[in-house]
């Protein structure tokens, strides 16, 4: 039987490159995307020719054809505590719809390491920085789109050589101060995600659980390969993982995914659920360009449940 991919690549990939940006950047990748005012908005990471990163913004009617705005959306803050911890750049934004607003979780780099910043926008014109919600060194933070058990919930991935690059869950009463943290999912030895894993897109609510599209990394003699997988969290207790799909759902394949700023990478920060039961999935390809595809949400859930691996 011929293999049919569960994620269907958009035939017009890549959907956004540095040539589409009206100011000087070297890359366009690792973007958050959300529905907004009947269309779509994208917040994308770009390297400058200093090697440091900023966050740009683009708009789309259909979720595939994006037009970048004339100016970046977020650049490193110049004053106060945010300036100190964003001095080396802001990266990999996730757009987290929550309580009528859009909360942005992003990586802030400085001489102190990398922390996760939390910001908020309601109009994608202005942005309010709220707080740093991790210490160093954390990346890949996503928020659940609603409270669970009366508290906000986030997933992230701390750096650790003792428990290598695993997914953790934390809870908060106010979005600023987080606790009750615990590890809930680890890489599996000699598996496609054996080196490190991390949350990708903000979780999507389904009748059978929270769908979490994550990235997994496998080391090879020619460098690391980044792929995407899926797992399912229990609705009323997202610390409990119902199933982790044993196989990946997307791997580097097209030329712009195999070769670029960082070779052999598909890396997601966004998946947008549609009313027809599908989702649009977005990924940075080789840390260089943005790509998109689609999948059926229930097929992804079935994929998790049909052939699962242990979460730890």
FIROBA-578201 format. One line per 5 residues: number of its first residue (from 1); their letters; for each residue x, y, z of C-alpha. Coordinates in Angstrom, 2 decimals. Last residue first. Example, Ala and Ser with C-alpha at 12.3 -4.5 7.8 and 13.67 -1.06 7.14 Angstrom:
BEGIN
2> sa> 13.67 -1.06 7.14 ~ 12.30 -4.50 7.80;
! end
This chain:
BEGIN
312> xxxxx> 8.21 8.27 29.79 ~ 5.24 9.04 27.52 ~ 4.89 5.36 26.62 ~ 4.47 4.71 22.87 ~ 1.14 4.73 21.08;
307> xxxxx> -0.06 2.91 17.96 ~ -3.75 3.53 17.31 ~ -4.34 6.17 19.98 ~ -2.00 8.86 18.71 ~ -2.92 8.34 15.03;
302> xxxxx> -6.61 8.38 15.96 ~ -6.10 11.85 17.46 ~ -4.28 12.98 14.31 ~ -7.07 11.58 12.16 ~ -9.60 13.44 14.33;
297> xxxxx> -7.80 16.72 13.62 ~ -7.68 16.28 9.84 ~ -4.41 17.67 8.48 ~ -3.13 20.68 6.59 ~ 0.15 22.12 5.40;
292> xxxxx> 2.35 25.17 5.73 ~ 5.91 26.33 5.18 ~ 8.04 29.23 6.41 ~ 11.65 29.77 5.32 ~ 15.20 29.56 6.79;
287> xxxxx> 15.47 27.68 10.05 ~ 15.69 24.50 7.92 ~ 11.94 24.78 7.31 ~ 9.89 26.67 9.89 ~ 6.52 25.05 10.32;
282> xxxxx> 2.83 25.83 10.03 ~ -0.09 23.43 10.40 ~ -3.58 24.35 9.24 ~ -6.16 22.26 10.99 ~ -9.14 20.28 9.85;
277> xxxxx> -12.46 19.69 11.58 ~ -14.52 21.96 9.29 ~ -14.47 24.88 11.74 ~ -10.69 25.22 11.47 ~ -8.02 24.57 14.10;
272> xxxxx> -4.85 26.64 13.63 ~ -1.49 24.96 14.29 ~ 1.52 27.05 15.25 ~ 5.08 27.00 16.62 ~ 6.34 24.19 14.42;
267> xxxxx> 9.83 23.02 13.51 ~ 10.77 21.06 10.39 ~ 14.54 20.78 10.24 ~ 17.09 18.84 8.20 ~ 19.76 21.54 7.77;
262> xxxxx> 20.10 24.66 9.92 ~ 20.39 27.88 7.88 ~ 19.14 25.93 4.90 ~ 19.10 22.48 3.33 ~ 16.72 19.58 3.96;
257> xxxxx> 13.57 21.58 4.62 ~ 14.07 23.89 1.61 ~ 14.70 20.83 -0.60 ~ 11.46 19.12 0.45 ~ 11.60 16.14 2.80;
252> xxxxx> 12.22 17.07 6.41 ~ 9.85 15.02 8.57 ~ 6.16 15.24 9.46 ~ 3.78 12.99 11.39 ~ 6.39 11.07 13.38;
247> xxxxx> 5.74 7.58 14.62 ~ 4.89 6.21 18.08 ~ 2.02 8.64 18.63 ~ 1.95 9.52 22.31 ~ -1.14 8.53 24.29;
242> xxxxx> -3.31 9.54 27.24 ~ -0.83 11.95 28.75 ~ -1.79 12.91 32.29 ~ -0.57 16.38 33.25 ~ -3.45 17.64 31.12;
237> xxxxx> -5.95 16.67 33.84 ~ -9.52 17.55 32.84 ~ -8.94 17.06 29.11 ~ -6.41 14.22 29.28 ~ -3.43 14.97 27.07;
232> xxxxx> -2.88 13.56 23.56 ~ 0.45 13.33 21.74 ~ 1.63 14.25 18.27 ~ 4.91 14.19 16.37 ~ 7.06 16.58 14.35;
227> xxxxx> 10.61 16.10 13.04 ~ 14.01 17.73 13.65 ~ 17.10 15.87 12.43 ~ 20.43 16.43 14.22 ~ 23.83 16.39 12.53;
222> xxxxx> 25.40 14.31 9.76 ~ 26.39 11.35 11.97 ~ 22.83 11.42 13.26 ~ 21.10 12.76 16.37 ~ 17.29 12.55 16.51;
217> xxxxx> 15.10 15.48 17.56 ~ 11.42 15.61 18.40 ~ 8.97 18.43 17.90 ~ 5.51 18.61 19.42 ~ 1.91 18.76 18.24;
212> xxxxx> -0.23 18.55 21.39 ~ -3.87 17.54 21.01 ~ -5.81 18.04 24.23 ~ -8.22 15.16 24.75 ~ -10.95 13.00 23.27;
207> xxxxx> -13.53 15.67 22.44 ~ -10.75 17.86 20.98 ~ -9.01 20.94 22.40 ~ -5.91 22.10 20.53 ~ -2.67 22.63 22.44;
202> xxxxx> -0.45 25.62 21.53 ~ 1.89 24.56 18.70 ~ 5.31 23.06 19.35 ~ 6.06 21.65 22.79 ~ 9.55 20.17 23.12;
197> xxxxx> 11.45 16.95 22.61 ~ 15.12 16.04 22.84 ~ 17.62 13.40 21.75 ~ 15.42 10.30 21.38 ~ 12.68 11.76 19.19;
192> xxxxx> 12.97 9.32 16.26 ~ 13.63 6.48 18.70 ~ 16.89 5.06 19.89 ~ 16.12 5.87 23.53 ~ 12.70 7.50 24.12;
187> xxxxx> 12.47 11.24 24.82 ~ 10.54 12.26 27.91 ~ 6.99 13.32 28.78 ~ 5.25 14.53 31.93 ~ 7.88 16.36 34.00;
182> xxxxx> 6.38 18.26 36.89 ~ 5.71 21.85 37.92 ~ 3.30 22.70 40.71 ~ 4.38 26.30 40.07 ~ 4.00 29.42 37.98;
177> xxxxx> 3.82 33.11 38.82 ~ 2.84 35.57 36.10 ~ -0.16 33.95 34.38 ~ -2.38 34.81 37.41 ~ -3.35 31.59 39.19;
172> xxxxx> -0.63 29.50 37.58 ~ 0.16 25.90 36.66 ~ 3.16 24.04 35.24 ~ 3.77 21.14 32.83 ~ 7.12 19.78 31.68;
167> xxxxx> 8.30 18.33 28.36 ~ 11.78 16.79 28.28 ~ 15.13 18.07 27.06 ~ 17.40 15.56 28.77 ~ 16.53 14.67 32.35;
162> xxxxx> 19.99 14.88 33.94 ~ 21.56 16.99 31.16 ~ 18.83 19.60 31.56 ~ 17.47 22.38 29.39 ~ 13.88 23.22 30.29;
157> xxxxx> 11.03 22.43 27.88 ~ 7.62 24.03 28.24 ~ 3.94 23.36 28.77 ~ 1.57 25.84 30.34 ~ -1.65 25.75 32.34;
152> xxxxx> -3.84 28.50 33.78 ~ -5.84 27.52 36.83 ~ -9.50 26.93 37.73 ~ -9.40 23.18 37.18 ~ -8.20 23.74 33.62;
147> xxxxx> -8.15 27.33 32.41 ~ -8.52 27.92 28.68 ~ -6.39 28.12 25.54 ~ -3.54 26.03 27.04 ~ -0.33 28.04 27.01;
142> xxxxx> 2.82 27.15 25.07 ~ 6.47 27.47 26.08 ~ 9.17 26.22 23.71 ~ 12.32 27.24 25.61 ~ 13.78 27.28 29.12;
137> xxxxx> 17.24 27.97 30.52 ~ 17.06 30.25 32.50 ~ 14.16 31.22 34.77 ~ 10.62 31.08 33.52 ~ 7.58 33.36 33.27;
132> xxxxx> 9.27 36.60 32.32 ~ 6.61 39.23 32.69 ~ 3.89 41.29 31.03 ~ 5.15 42.90 27.83 ~ 2.32 44.80 26.19;
127> xxxxx> 2.09 44.73 22.40 ~ 0.54 47.21 19.99 ~ -0.74 46.72 16.45 ~ -1.71 43.05 16.64 ~ -5.09 44.22 18.05;
122> xxxxx> -5.56 42.47 21.40 ~ -1.93 41.99 22.32 ~ -0.17 40.40 25.27 ~ 3.39 39.51 26.25 ~ 5.01 36.66 28.17;
117> xxxxx> 8.77 36.18 27.99 ~ 10.45 32.82 28.23 ~ 14.09 32.83 29.29 ~ 17.34 32.07 27.45 ~ 20.80 32.48 28.92;
112> xxxxx> 22.17 35.23 31.18 ~ 24.23 36.82 28.38 ~ 20.88 37.43 26.69 ~ 18.15 35.61 24.77 ~ 14.39 36.00 25.11;
107> xxxxx> 12.29 33.12 23.81 ~ 8.65 33.97 23.14 ~ 5.20 33.39 24.59 ~ 2.58 35.72 23.16 ~ -0.84 36.02 24.74;
102> xxxxx> -3.66 36.89 22.36 ~ -6.81 38.25 23.97 ~ -10.43 37.19 24.42 ~ -9.79 34.90 27.37 ~ -6.88 33.04 25.76;
97> xxxxx> -5.56 32.77 22.23 ~ -1.87 31.74 22.50 ~ 0.35 33.05 19.70 ~ 3.71 31.29 19.95 ~ 6.85 33.25 19.19;
92> xxxxx> 10.16 31.57 18.26 ~ 12.69 34.33 19.02 ~ 13.62 37.62 20.68 ~ 17.24 38.78 20.52 ~ 20.62 39.05 22.25;
87> xxxxx> 19.65 41.90 24.61 ~ 16.28 40.40 25.54 ~ 17.09 39.73 29.22 ~ 18.60 43.13 30.03 ~ 16.11 45.03 27.90;
82> xxxxx> 13.17 43.32 29.59 ~ 14.45 44.46 32.98 ~ 14.36 48.13 32.03 ~ 14.93 49.85 28.70 ~ 15.76 48.95 25.10;
77> xxxxx> 13.38 46.07 24.47 ~ 14.54 43.61 21.82 ~ 12.46 43.87 18.65 ~ 8.82 42.99 18.29 ~ 6.35 43.63 15.43;
72> xxxxx> 8.87 44.38 12.68 ~ 8.00 47.13 10.18 ~ 6.52 47.29 6.66 ~ 3.95 44.51 7.22 ~ 4.50 41.14 5.61;
67> xxxxx> 1.89 39.81 3.21 ~ 0.84 36.18 3.61 ~ -0.74 33.78 1.13 ~ -1.46 30.49 2.94 ~ -3.88 31.28 5.77;
62> xxxxx> -6.66 32.40 3.41 ~ -6.92 36.16 4.04 ~ -3.36 36.64 5.21 ~ -1.34 39.03 7.35 ~ 2.35 39.26 8.27;
57> xxxxx> 4.32 40.25 11.37 ~ 8.00 40.31 12.22 ~ 9.87 39.10 15.31 ~ 13.57 39.86 15.79 ~ 16.64 37.64 15.95;
52> xxxxx> 20.40 38.03 16.36 ~ 22.99 36.79 13.85 ~ 24.18 40.34 13.14 ~ 22.85 39.92 9.60 ~ 19.39 39.79 11.11;
47> xxxxx> 17.72 36.49 11.81 ~ 13.95 36.46 11.45 ~ 11.21 35.01 13.63 ~ 7.63 35.15 12.45 ~ 4.38 36.45 13.92;
42> xxxxx> 1.57 35.44 11.56 ~ -1.97 36.80 11.38 ~ -4.90 35.06 9.77 ~ -8.26 36.20 8.40 ~ -11.79 36.82 9.64;
37> xxxxx> -10.73 39.38 12.22 ~ -7.87 37.24 13.58 ~ -7.14 33.52 13.33 ~ -3.71 32.70 14.76 ~ -0.15 31.96 13.61;
32> xxxxx> 3.14 31.66 15.49 ~ 6.25 31.53 13.34 ~ 9.44 29.49 13.47 ~ 10.96 30.89 10.25 ~ 11.88 33.83 8.02;
27> xxxxx> 15.63 34.22 7.40 ~ 18.31 36.80 6.48 ~ 16.40 40.00 7.15 ~ 16.50 43.47 5.56 ~ 13.15 45.23 5.37;
22> xxxxx> 10.18 44.73 3.03 ~ 9.98 40.99 3.72 ~ 8.91 38.69 0.85 ~ 12.49 37.94 -0.24 ~ 13.19 36.68 3.28;
17> xxxxx> 10.77 33.84 2.66 ~ 7.07 33.17 3.25 ~ 4.76 30.41 1.94 ~ 7.42 27.87 1.04 ~ 5.47 26.03 -0.13;
12> xxxxx> 2.79 26.55 -2.78 ~ 1.62 22.92 -2.90 ~ 0.66 23.00 0.76 ~ 1.95 19.83 2.40 ~ -0.63 17.27 3.47;
7> xxxxx> -0.02 16.02 7.01 ~ -1.18 12.43 7.53 ~ 1.08 11.32 4.70 ~ -0.29 8.54 2.51 ~ 2.14 5.63 2.10;
2> xx> 1.29 3.44 -0.89 ~ 0.00 0.00 0.00;
! end
